[in-house]
Amino acid sequence: MAHIVVLGAGVGGMPAAYDLKKTLGEHEVTLVNSSEHFQFTPSNPWVTVGWRKPEQVMVPIRPNVERRGIRFVASAATKLEPEENRLTLADGTVLTYDYLVITTGPRLAFEEVPGLGPDQHSQSVCTTPHALHAAEAYQAFLKNPGPVVIGAVQGASCFGPAYEFALIVDADLRKRKLRDRVPMTLVTSEPYIGHMGLGGVGDSKGLLESEMRQRHIKWVTNAKVTAVTDSSVTAIEHNERGEELRTHELPSRFTMFIPAFKGVDVVASVPGLCNPRGFVLIDEYQRSTKYRNIFSAGVCVAIPPVEVTPVPTGAPKTGYMIESMVTAIVHNIDADLRGEPAEHKATWNAICLADMGDNGVAFVALPQIPPRNVTWAKRGKWVHLAKIAFEKYFIRKMKTGDTEPIYEKYVLGALGILRLKRPS
């Protein structure tokens, strides 16, 4: 009987554990995570403005996975020894494995910008605890409102939450009749609004610029953030050749930035496993290029940028892409156990339901890297409602262990993309 260890219980790890156990049956599956709870990260902007409570977007892992016959260990990994097929945890547990699936997500590289991060002068929505910390700061801000700066720093690869959070804050302030007291600026390393790390998707530039103008949100693109203080943000704007154009000194009473990502230390420290940023190097079958029994999916895998930009940007790993990676891993481990070659490959497509508080924009890029077979972007109230429905459905899946592909069957089906039709 083989032992498969899944390291990380996020939007890739939880479905991977469920699907591996369902597919492999008698083989042992162990899920390792530093915390007892799964966090539905896309809901974190709502947590910050008080539209969700943390317990609404977090799922206890242990009772749900153990009910499915999956062993769960709530402890951070401290040492990975691939040559010995061994993983050591902070609580002293030593796990040996036949296959390791790395789905850790990223390490948030706040240290790369002076003053960045929840322990210093900016907020984050990258984790639910961060969002809860930001919610406390937001409530204090509401008592004495003023300028707000939101964005994504140089090297960031996840731009959707920055746009979402800016537009959700705008909607929340309007509901509170405070918007007229809050100048807002979006600062981003993207070369233009709506680039998203994807080179744009359809008319994403026009759609998002229109929303920003309508909501009186100013922006600075091609920006490199050089300092964040408790009352300001310093950002250097660059031209299309990457040359410094001007320096912006932006006052801010509430600041939120998406940082650049790196690989988690325990994985990044393994020689030959990762690229210089600590992301796992994989082949077309999601398998480590050095260790044939290690697979990886999600934000922790190495994917090159879609294109070179004047200020560094990374390529996002969206939910649809992660789901596809996980499916490929499960099939390829199953094939290996049966003595058959790996054949399954992930379809690196991008789907984003970007909530704007009272409406939203849906983006679909098939494939993610241009040129594409499908490029699709639409705006409407229905996107806001679709994201709420998606949140409830995904959280329910994490409780029940349902392994049916949600993006392929439900999201694409609901949007009508499979038939290339506009949704009704």
N, C-alpha and C positions, 0 to 999 in steps of 0.2 A: 504494500500500500504506500502510495506517494504522499508526501507532506508538502502542501503549498502554503507559503506564508505571504499574506498581503500586507504591505507596510504603508499605512495611511488610510483613514476612513472618511474621505471626502466624497465629492461627487463622482470620483472614479473608483475609489477603494471600496466603498460600501456595495455598489452594484457589482463590482468584480468579485467580491467574496460571495455574494448571493448567487451569481451566475456560475462561478466555479463549482460551488457545492451542488447546485442543481444539475450541472452538466457532468461532473466527475463522480457523483454518487458516493461510492465507498471510500474514496480518497479523502484524506484529512485536510481541512482548510482552517488556517488560523489567521485571524485579523488582528493587527497590532496598531494601536493608536495612542497618542499621548494623553487624550482626554476621553471621558466616558460618553461624550455626546457628539453626534453628527451635527454639523452646522450647514444650513442651507444659505450659502454665501450670497446668492443674488438678492436675498431679502434684507441684507444689512443696511442699505440706505433707508429703508422704511423704519428699521429699528432706531436709527439715529434721530429721525424727526418725530418719533413716538407713534408711528402708525402700526407698529408691531411691537410686541413684548418678546424678549429673548426666548422665552419658553415656547413661543408659537413657531419659531423657526429652528429649534433644536430638537433632536430626537435621541433618546437614550439608546445607546448602541447595544449594550450587553443583552438585555432581555429579548430584543428583536432578532439578533443574529444567533444567539444560543438556541432559540426556538427552532431555528433552521438547521441545527446541528453544526454550527460554526463555532470554533473556540475563539474567545476574545480575550486579549491581554491589553489592559489600559496602562501602558508605560512607554515612555519615549525610548527610541533606539539610540544606543550610545556607541556601538561598534559593529561594523559590517565586515566580515571576512569571507569574501567570495571563494577563495581558494579552498576554504574548509567548509563552505556552505553553512556558515554560522552567523547568527545575529544575536548580539548581546543587548539587553535592555537595562534601563536605569534601575529597575527594581531587583536586578541580579539574575533575572531569568535569561537562560541561554537557549535559543531555538536553533535547531538544525533543520534544514529544509532540502527538498529535492528541487523545488522551483520557488523563486522569489519574484513577487510582483510589486514593483515600486510605484506607489501612487501617493507620494507624500505631499504633493503640492509644492509651493516655493518657500524659500526663506525671504522675508521682506527686508530689502537692503536699505533701511532707513539711514544707515551710517554713511551712505554715499553723498548725502547732502547735509551740510551743517544746519542743525536745528530741526531736522525733519523727524516726524514720528510722534506717537502718543506719549512717549516718555520725555519729549521735548516740547515743541511749539506747534505741531500740526496734528490733526486728527486723521483717522484711517477708518475705512469701511471694509477692510480686507478680511477681517475675522469678526465673529459675533461679539466676543469680548471687546474688541476695538470699537465696534459700533456702539456698544453700551457705554463705553468711556466717552465716545463722541457725543452720545445723547445727553450725558450730564453737562458737557461743555456747551452743547446747543441750548439747553434749558437756561443756563447762566447767560448765554449770549442774548436770548430773547428778552431778558430783563434790561439789557443795555445794548440794543442793536446798533450796528454800524457796518462798515465794509466787510465783504466776504470774498475770499479767494479760494477757488476750487480748481483741481486739475490733476495732471499726470506729469511726473518729472522725466528728465532724460533717461533713456533706457527702459522706460515702462513698456509693457506689452499688453496691458489691460486698460483700455480707454473707455469702454462702455460705462463702467461704474462712475467714472468722473462726470460724464455727460448726464447720466441718470441722477446722480446726487445733486448736481447744480440745478437741474430742472425740477427735481422733487422739492428742494429747498425753496426755489422760487414759488412753486405751487403752495407749499405749506405757509410761507410768509404772506402770500396773498389771502389765504384763508384766515390768517390771524390779523389782517389789516395792518401789517408791518412792512410790506414790500417797499413802500415809498421811502423807508428809512434805511434801506440796505442796498448800497451800490454793490454790484456783483461783477467779478471778473473770472473768466476761465483761462487758465494758463496751461499750455500743453506743448509737449515736444513734437507733436505731429506737424507736418509741413503745411497742413490746412485743416480747417474744421471738417470733420467727417471722414478723415483718412482712416482712423480706427486701427492703425497698424496693418491694414488690409489693402492699402492703395485705393481706398474708397470702395463703396459698394453701390452701384447704380448712381442715383442722385443723392447720395448721403451728404455730400458737401452742401448742395442747395437746400435740402430738407433741414439739416441741423443749423445752418446759418440762418435760415428763415425763423426757426424756433428761437434762436438766441436773440435775433433782432426784435422779434415780437415781444420777448420777455425782458428786453433791455439788459441783456447780459453782454458785457464787453468781452473781448478775447485777445489773447496774445499767443500766436503760434510760433513754431520753430524756436521755442523757448527753452533755455537751460537755467534751471533754478539754482542759484548759488548760495542763498541763505534764507532761512526762515526764523523770524523772531516771534515774540509774543504779540507783536503789534504790526508786523510787516512781512512782505515777501519781496526778495530781490531776484529778478529774472532777467537774463540777457537774451534779447531777441536776435536771431541770426537771419541772414539772407539765404537765397537758394544755393549759394556756393559754400554755405557753412561759416561765413565770415560774420563777426559781431556787428550788429546793426545799431542797436541802442540798448540801454539798460533801463529797466522799469523798476521803480521803487513803489510798491503797491501797499497802502495801508490795509490792515486786516484785523478784525476782531474775532473772526472765526475762519480757520484755514483747514482745508482737507486736501491731501495729495495722495494719489496712487504712487507708490514707490517703484523703483526698478526691482526685479526679482532675481534671486540667485537660487542655486540648489541648496537643499538642507545639508548641514555640515557632515552628518554621518554618512551620507551618500557621496557628497562632493569630495570627501577626503580619500576615497578609494582610488588608487592609481589605475588609470586606463578606463574607468567606468564613465567618466563625465568629461564635458568640455571645460574650458577655463572658467566659465561662469557657474559650473557645478550642475549643469543639466545633463541627464543621462543620454548617452549616445546610443541610438537604436538603429536597427536595420528596417527594411520594409515590412517585417513581420512583428514589429514592436519588441524585438529581442535585442539585448545588449550586444554591441558589436564585439565585445571581448568575452563575455560570459554567456554561454548558450542557454543556461538555465535561469537567467535573470531577464525579466520583461519589465516594461515600464509604460505608463500611460498618464496623460494629463499635463498639467502645467510644468511638471518636473522633467519632461523630455526636451531634448535639444531640437529646435526647429529654427532654421535661419530666418532672418527678416524677409518680408515679402519684397522689399526693395531698399536701396540705400537712400537715407534721408539726411538732410543737412544737420539735424540734431538726432542722435541715435534713438530709434524706436524698435520695439520687438514685435513679433507676430503673436497674436492672441491664440490661446487654445480654448475654443468654445465648447459648450456642453455637448453639442452634436458630435464634434470631433472626438471628445473624450469618450463618449458612448461607443463610437465606432472603434476606437483603440481598444477599449475593454473587450468588446465582442471578438475582435481579432485575437487578442491574447488568450481568451478562454478557448477558442477553437484550436489555436496553435499548440497550447499545452495539452489539450485533449488528443490532438494528432500525435504529438511526441510520445505521449504515454502509450499510444497504440502502435508505435514504431513507424509512423508515417511522417513524411516531410511537412514542414509548415507551408501553408498555401494562402492563408487568410491575411488580407491587408486592410488597414483602416482606410476609410474614405475621408480625407481631410477637407471637410466642408464646414462652412461657418453659418450659424444661425444665431441671431441676436434679437431678443424682444426687449427693446430699450424703453423702460417706463419713464414717463415725464410727469408723473403725479396726477395729471388729469387727462392725458392722452399718451401717445407713444409712437415709436417708429420701429418697424420690423425690418431687419436686414437678412438677406439670404445670399450667400456666395457659394456656388457649386462649380468647381472646387474653390477652396479658400484663396489659392494663389492664382492670379490672372495669367493668361486669358481664361475665361470661365464659360461654362456651358449655360449657367443661369446666373444672372445678376438682377437682384430684385430688392426694392425698398419701397415701403408704403407707410403712411402715417394715418393715425386715427385713434379714436377713443377705444376701439375694439382691441388695440394692442395693450392698453392699460388693463383691460378686463381679462385678456388672454394671459397676461403675466400673473395675475392673481390666481387664475384657474390653474396655471402651470405650477405655481408654488404649492398649492394644496395637493395637486396630484403627485408631484415628486416627493413631497414629505410623506404622503401616504405610502408610496412605493418603498421608501426606506423603512417604514414600520412593518409592512407586510412581506417584504422580500420579493415582490413582483419583479421579474427580470425581463419583461417584455420591453423592447426598445421604444422609449417614449418619443424621441425626436423623429425617428423615421416614420412611425405609425401615426402618432398623434399631432406633433407640431407641424411637420410638413403636410400631413393630411389636412389639418385644420386650415393651414394657410393656402391650400390648394396648389402648392408648388409641384407636387407630383404630377399634376395635370397641367401645370403652367397656367393656372387660371387665377384671377383675383378672387380673394375670399368674399363670400356673400355678406 
